[in-house]
């Protein structure tokens, strides 16, 4: 420290000059404190972190949805390529008109279908003849019909007929009626007669039955 009056130099712990007794003062420039570092608010940093997290979640969600959509499209494309088509409602079968069905039936020889039934099974047939027996139960009818008449007026060539009446308003079929029936040849039918003997005859599943002459 230097005395401002006489210029003598002393150590810093002296209050008065030892040469002239003048009070000593410290004229040195005080040190300049460094500027304070500004403090960043944690609120701004937290907001940025939340914004970044929301962006990452959004991008991730879009990516996941895109992958799911791609998998679905690959599955659909593969199904079409393999011939698998989307389910469709089953087509309603068209009802064949009665006139068209009758026109498709043909007359077959009784002896021929009795001898070779497997050759004609499933074919549509037409037979006319005399009803010799009727069994009816809840609209389901079983008939025995003789299909040919000899020169003496005797009927023969029996066929076994099953028939389901389309409605209750249709006239009943009685014994001795002369009918024409249209249906499908099923093959050979065997049944036991009243006397216990077994009878084998052609079987017809009739779809339409028309009365030609009613029993008297």
C-alpha positions in Angstrom: 0.0 0.0 0.0 1.4 3.5 -0.8 0.8 6.6 1.4 -1.1 9.2 -0.6 0.7 12.0 1.2 4.4 11.1 1.3 4.5 8.2 -1.1 5.9 5.7 1.4 5.0 2.1 0.8 3.7 -0.1 3.5 2.0 -3.5 3.7 -1.8 -3.8 3.4 -2.4 -4.2 7.1 -1.3 -0.7 8.0 -4.0 1.9 8.6 -1.7 5.0 9.0 1.5 6.0 7.4 4.6 5.3 9.6 6.4 8.2 8.0 3.9 11.1 8.1 1.0 9.5 10.1 -1.4 10.2 7.3 -4.3 7.7 7.0 -3.8 5.1 4.4 -6.5 4.2 1.9 -6.7 1.4 -0.7 -7.0 3.1 -4.1 -6.8 -0.1 -6.1 -9.6 -0.9 -8.5 -11.8 -3.6 -7.0 -11.9 -6.9 -9.1 -14.7 -7.1 -11.6 -17.1 -10.0 -10.9 -17.8 -12.2 -14.0 -21.3 -11.8 -15.4 -23.9 -14.2 -14.0 -24.8 -17.1 -16.3 -28.5 -16.9 -17.2 -30.5 -19.8 -15.9 -32.6 -21.7 -18.4 -36.1 -22.3 -17.2 -36.9 -26.0 -16.8 -40.4 -25.4 -18.0 -39.2 -24.7 -21.6 -37.1 -27.9 -21.6 -40.0 -30.0 -20.3 -42.3 -28.7 -22.9 -39.8 -29.5 -25.7 -39.5 -33.0 -24.3 -43.3 -33.5 -24.2 -43.6 -32.2 -27.8 -40.9 -34.6 -29.0 -42.5 -37.6 -27.2 -45.9 -36.8 -28.8 -44.3 -36.6 -32.2 -42.6 -40.0 -31.7 -45.8 -41.7 -30.5 -47.7 -40.3 -33.6 -45.1 -41.5 -36.0 -45.0 -45.0 -34.3 -48.8 -45.3 -34.5 -48.9 -44.4 -38.2 -46.2 -46.9 -38.9 -48.1 -49.7 -37.0 -51.4 -48.9 -38.8 -49.5 -49.0 -42.1 -48.1 -52.5 -41.3 -51.5 -53.8 -40.4 -53.1 -52.5 -43.5 -50.2 -54.0 -45.7 -50.7 -57.4 -44.0 -54.5 -57.3 -44.7 -54.0 -56.4 -48.3 -51.4 -59.1 -48.8 -53.9 -61.7 -47.3 -56.7 -60.5 -49.6 -54.4 -60.5 -52.7 -53.2 -64.0 -51.8 -56.8 -65.3 -51.4 -57.8 -63.9 -54.8 -54.7 -65.4 -56.4 -55.4 -68.8 -55.0 -59.0 -68.7 -56.4 -60.7 -67.9 -53.0 -63.4 -65.5 -53.7 -65.4 -63.4 -51.1 -68.5 -65.1 -49.7 -71.5 -64.5 -51.8 -75.1 -65.2 -51.1 -76.1 -68.6 -52.5 -78.0 -68.3 -55.8 -81.7 -69.1 -55.5 -82.5 -72.2 -57.6 -84.9 -71.4 -60.4 -88.1 -73.3 -60.3 -88.6 -75.2 -63.5 -92.1 -74.6 -65.0 -94.4 -77.6 -64.9 -94.9 -77.6 -68.7 -91.1 -77.7 -69.2 -90.7 -80.6 -66.8 -93.5 -82.6 -68.4 -92.0 -82.0 -71.9 -88.7 -83.4 -70.7 -90.2 -86.7 -69.7 -90.1 -89.7 -72.1 -92.0 -93.0 -72.3 -89.7 -96.0 -71.7 -90.4 -99.6 -72.4 -91.6 -101.4 -69.2 -89.7 -104.7 -70.0 -86.5 -102.8 -70.8 -86.4 -100.8 -67.6 -87.3 -103.9 -65.6 -84.4 -105.8 -67.3 -81.7 -103.1 -67.2 -82.8 -100.6 -64.5 -79.3 -99.2 -63.9 -79.2 -97.9 -67.5 -82.2 -95.7 -67.0 -82.0 -94.7 -63.3 -82.4 -91.0 -62.9 -84.1 -90.4 -66.2 -87.4 -88.5 -66.4 -90.2 -90.8 -67.5 -93.8 -90.7 -68.4 -96.2 -93.6 -67.6 -100.0 -93.9 -67.9 -102.1 -96.6 -66.4 -104.7 -97.8 -63.9 -104.4 -97.3 -60.2 -104.7 -100.7 -58.4 -103.7 -99.7 -54.9 -103.5 -96.4 -52.9 -101.8 -95.8 -49.5 -101.9 -92.3 -48.3 -100.4 -90.7 -45.1 -100.2 -86.9 -44.4 -99.9 -86.0 -48.1 -97.4 -88.7 -48.9 -98.9 -91.2 -51.3 -97.8 -94.7 -52.4 -99.4 -96.1 -55.6 -99.3 -99.3 -57.5 -100.2 -98.6 -61.1 -100.7 -101.1 -64.0 -99.3 -99.6 -67.1 -100.6 -101.7 -70.0 -104.0 -103.3 -70.9 -104.3 -106.4 -72.9 -106.9 -107.4 -75.5 -109.1 -108.8 -72.9 -109.2 -105.7 -70.8 -106.8 -107.0 -68.2 -104.1 -104.7 -66.8 -100.5 -105.6 -66.1 -97.0 -104.1 -66.0 -97.1 -102.9 -62.4 -95.0 -100.0 -61.2 -94.4 -98.7 -57.7 -95.0 -95.0 -57.4 -94.2 -92.5 -54.6 -95.8 -89.1 -54.7 -96.0 -86.0 -52.5 -99.1 -83.8 -53.0 -98.1 -80.2 -53.4 -101.2 -79.0 -51.5 -104.3 -80.2 -49.8 -106.6 -78.8 -52.5 -105.4 -81.3 -55.1 -108.0 -84.1 -55.8 -107.3 -87.4 -54.1 -106.3 -90.4 -56.2 -108.5 -93.4 -55.9 -108.3 -97.0 -57.0 -109.3 -97.6 -60.6 -108.5 -94.0 -61.6 -106.7 -93.8 -64.9 -103.7 -91.4 -64.5 -100.7 -90.1 -66.2 -97.6 -89.6 -64.1 -94.4 -87.7 -64.7 -91.3 -88.2 -62.6 -87.9 -89.8 -62.1 -87.1 -93.5 -62.6 -85.5 -94.7 -59.3 -84.7 -98.3 -60.3 -86.2 -101.5 -58.9 -88.4 -101.7 -55.8 -88.9 -104.9 -53.8 -91.8 -105.3 -51.3 -93.6 -108.1 -49.6 -97.2 -108.8 -50.8 -100.1 -109.7 -48.5 -99.6 -113.4 -49.3 -95.9 -113.1 -48.1 -94.3 -113.4 -51.5 -91.7 -110.8 -52.5 -92.5 -108.7 -55.6 -90.0 -106.6 -57.5 -91.1 -103.9 -59.9 -89.9 -100.6 -61.4 -90.1 -97.6 -59.0 -91.0 -94.1 -60.0 -90.8 -90.9 -57.9 -93.6 -88.8 -59.4 -93.5 -85.1 -59.5 -96.8 -84.5 -61.3 -99.9 -86.7 -61.5 -102.8 -85.9 -63.8 -106.2 -87.7 -63.7 -107.3 -88.9 -67.1 -110.3 -90.9 -66.2 -111.8 -91.0 -62.7 -113.1 -94.2 -61.1 -116.8 -94.8 -61.5 
